[in-house]
Amino acid sequence: MHPFWNTIVKIFPTWLAPNLITFSGFLLLVFNFFLMAYFDPDFYASAPDHQHVPNGVWVVVGLLNFIAYTLDGVDGKQARRTNSSTPLGELFDHGLDSWACVYFVVTVYSTFGRGSTGVSVFVLYLLLWVVLFSFILSHWEKYNTGILFLPWGYDISQVTISIVYIVTAIVGVEAWYAPFLFNFLYRDLFTAMIIACALTVTLPMSLYNFYKAYKNNSLKHHSVYEIMLPLASPVLLFLLCTTWIFVSPTDILEVHPRLFYFMVGTAFANISCQLIVCQMSSTRCQPLNWMLLPISGVLFVVVSGFAPNSETLLLYLLTAFLTLAHIHYGVVVVSQLSRHFNIRPFSLKKPTPD
């Protein structure tokens, strides 16, 4: 895609800040998420005998997804073109990517949805975690080796997703009902592609790059504890949220899948952003992210039965709290880095001295 991006970046004026390009692409994914939440709140719209998402909506979602992917690809080129590359740009790019994972995974779920022709909300939950762990693995690798490997599977997946949206608009969701090979359904292909990409590309390449750094004696950390430290919080987040699903008295994932996914994705994004800050500043990763505390607290209340009729309310409150806290964290970090480097986050003009 680099030749395409090299052409597209020439369209942008040289006064346009790369961070503004990054943020604009992210907002398109957020818009897609909420647009699909309106037309398919419970992931049943693609099932038989349900009102389907209008074809025009699929066109919009497909185009915006590809534009968002393109903007994410050209922001770095715009930074080099305008000689404005900074650590803030790296944090902006990869920090927003960490949150974007939940947006595009949950949005594409609506093409298949749940029901007899789709996949269960728990299977999608596991697939979401495959994507999240694939993302964190790349940054775990950089934390230990100093080199970030971005697997080409991401490019293939984003182009494929955009095409799937457009094809859905043309042929309708009913086209995904039929097997495409023997009894192998398209939903099975969707699941297999995500897992195969993680197991055959992301994981092997990260381990190989880690091994090369080990052989070259260029690892930044040497004890097993320090090496594995960045994975502690995401693993614990997975265990806490999965436990909540299994012990939930109201079957919370079945009742509010979209909200639960969003809560998980937001907490994960905060964990990822803190790791990105640590790897950029060459500082030690904290063992546990503080967002695990309120999640643990809610899980304790659910398990103990203190509020048997308030699980949905607790999920809403927890999600709102984590979202506001993560946004606050992002604003504070961006403000501090902007002051430190004497730059403006969304402009190439230098701040005027006080």
N, C-alpha and C positions, 0 to 999 in steps of 0.2 A: 504493500500500500504506500510505500514511501515515495515512489514517483508521482502518484496521485496527490499525496499531501504536499509534495514540493511544488506542484502546480497550483493547488488551491491556496497555499499560504501567500502567493503573490497577489491574490485578490485583496488581502487585508492591507489597510494603510499602515505605514510604519509608525504612526503615533498610537496605534491600538495596543494596549497592554496585554501580554500573553495571559495573565491571570483572569482578565475579563473574558477572554475566549474560553478558558477552562471552566469558569463559573457559568457561562452561558450554556455550554454543553451539558453541564450537570443539571441546570434548571430544566432543560428539555426532558431529561430522564425523569425528574420529579414530576413534571407536567404529565408525562405519559403514565406514570404510576397512579396519579390521582384521576386522570381521565378514565383509565381502565377501572379504577375503583368505583367510579360513578356508574359505568355501564355493566360491570361484572363484580359487584361487591363480595360475593361469596364463592366465586369461581364455578358457578353452575351455568353461565351463559352459553358455553360451548357444548353443553350436554344436550342430547336429544330431548325434544319436548319442552325446551326452555327458550325464552326469548333471546335471540343471539345479538351479539354486538353488531351495530350497523357496519356495513362494508366500508363506508367512508371513514369511520373511526380507525379501522385497521390501516388504511392508507396513511392517515395522519401519523399514527403511532410508528409505522414503518419508516416514513420519511424522517421524522424527528429522531428516531433511534439512530439512523445512519448519519444524520447531521451531527448529533451529539458525539458519535464515534469519530467522525471526521474532525470535529473541533478538538477532541481529546488528542488526536494525532498531530494536529498542526500547532498546538500551543507551544511545544518545545521548539519547533522550527521558527516560530515567530519570535521566541525569546533569543535564539541565536542570531536571527536576522536583524533584530533591533539591538543586539548586544546588551540584553537586559536579563540574562540568566542569573538567578539568585537562589539560595536555599529556600526562600519563601515560595518561589515558583514550584520547586520540587514538592514541598509540603502541600501546596495548593493542589497540584496535579494528583499526587498519589493519595493525599488525604481525602479528597472528594471521590476518587476512584474507590476507596474502601467503603464509602457509604453508598456509592452507585451500585455496588454488587447486589444489594437487596432490591433495589429499584428495578433493574433490568431482569433479574431472575423471576421476581414475582409478577412482573408485567407479562413476560413471555408465557407464564403458566396459564394465562387466560386463553391462549390458543387451543389448549387441550382441556384445561380445567379438571374438575373431578367428576365422579360419576362413572357410568359403565364404560365410557369411551376415553376417560382421562386417567390421571394418576391420583392417588389419595393425597390428602394434605400432609400426611406424615412422610410419605415418600418425597414430596416436594421439600419438606423441611430438611430431610437428609441431603437432598441434592443441593439445597441452599448452602448447607455446611460444607459440601464438597467444594463449591465455588469459593466460600469464605476461607477455607483452609488452603486452597490453592493460592489465594491472594496473600495470605499471611506467610506462606512458605517462602515466597519470593523475598519478602522483607526480612524474614528470619535469616535467609541466606545472606542478604546484604549486611545485616547486623553482625554476622560472623566473618564474612569474607571481604566486605567493603565494596562488593560488586553486585549490582541489581540485574538479575536476568528476568526479562519479560517474555514469557513463552509466546510463540507465534500462534498458539491455539486460541488466544484471546481475539486476534484479528479475524480468524476464521469464524469464531462463534458470533462475533458482532455482525459481520456481513451476512452470515446465515440467518441470524435472527431477523434482520431487516428484510431479507428476502421472504422469509416465512410469513411475516406480517402482510407483505404485499400480495403474496400468493393467496393467503387467507381471504383478503379482500376480493380477489378475483374469483376464486372457486368456492368460497364459503367454508365454514368450519366442518361441514359434513364431509369434505374431502379427506379429512384426517381420521374419519371413522374406519375406513376400509383398510385392510392389511396391505402393505406395499410389497411384502415378500413372504409367501407362505402364510403363517398366522402371526407374523411379526408386525405389530402396529407401529404407526408413526410415534405414538407416545413412548413406545419401547425404544425407538431409535433416539428420541430426545433424551431419555434417561441414559442410554448406553453411551451417547456422545459425550455427555458431561463427565461421566465416570471414566471413560476411556481417555479423554484428554488429560484428566488429572493424573491417572495412573501411568500413562505412556509418555507424557510430555513434561508436565510440571514437576511431579515428584522425582522422576529419574534425573532430569537436568539439574534440579536443585541439589540433589545428593551428589551428583557428579561434580558440580562446581565446588561444593563443599569439600569433596575428596581431593580435588586438585589443589585447593588452598591448603589443605592439611599436608599434602605431599610437598608443597612448595614452602611449607613453614610460614605461611602468610595469614593464618587465622588470627583474628583480633581477640579471640577468647580461647582458652585452652582447657579449662575444667568442664566436665560434662554438665555440671550445674549451671555454669554461666552460659554455656552454649545453648542449653534447652530452656533457659529462663524466659525468653520471649513467648514460648508456646504455653506457658503455665496458665495465663489468663484466658486465652481463647479456649483451651481444653476445659478449664473449669466452667466457663460460660456455657459451653456445650453440655456439660454434665448437669449443671443447674437447670437449664431450660428443658433438657430432655427429661429430667426427673419430674419437673413440673407437669409436663405433658402426660406422663404415666400416672401420676398421683392425683391429677386434677379431678375434683368431684363433679365438675360441670363439663368435662371433656373440652377444655378451653381451646385447644387447637382446632377441633371440629367446628366449634361455635364461632370463633373469631380468628381464623387463620391469617388473614391479611394483617391484622393488628399485631398478632404474635410474631409473624415474620419481621415486621417493621421494628418491633422492640428488640429482637435479636440482632438485626442488622445495624441498628443504631449503637447498641452497646459494643458490638464488634468494631464498628468504625472508630469509636473512641479508643479502644484498645490499640487498633492499628495506627492511629494518628500519634499516640504517645510513643509507640515503637519507632515510627518514622522520625520523630523529633530526636529520640535517643540515638538512632543510627546516623543522623545528620550531624549531631553535636558530639558524637563519639563518647556518649555518657552511658552509664550502666542502666539497663532496663529494670524497671521496678517489678518485683515479683508478682504483685497482684494489682489489678486495676480497681479503683475505688467503686466503680459502677457495679461490681459483683456484690457489694454489701446490700444495696437496696433490693437487688434481685433475690439475694439469699433471704432477706427479711420477708419479702412477699411470699417466697416459697415456704418459709417457716409458718407463716400465718395460714397458708393454704393447707399444709400438711397437718397442722395442729387443730384445725377446725374452729379457730377463734372467730372467723367471719365466714361461715358456710355459704351465705347468700350474697357475698360481696366480691367473689373472684373476678367477675367481669369488671367491676368498678376498680379493683386493685390493678388489673391489667391496664386499663385506661390511664389511671393515675401514674403508674410506673412508666408507661410509654411516654406520657407527656413530660414527666420529670426528666427522664433520660434524654429526650430530644432537646429540651431547653438547656440542660446541662451540657450536652455535646455542642450545641450552637454557641453557648457562652464560652466554652473552652476554645472553640475555633476562633471566635472573635478576639479573645484575649491573646492567643498565641500569634495570630496574624498582626495584631496591633503592636505587640512587643517586637516581633521580627521587623516590622516596617520601621519602627523607631530605631532599632539597632542598626539597620542597613541604610537608614535615611532615604527611604523610598516610600512611594504610595502603592498600596496593593492593587489598585485598579487604574493606575495612570503611570505613564512613563515620565511625567514631569516631577522634578525633585521638589520636596516640601520646601516652602519658604521658611527661612530662619525666623524664630520668634523675636 
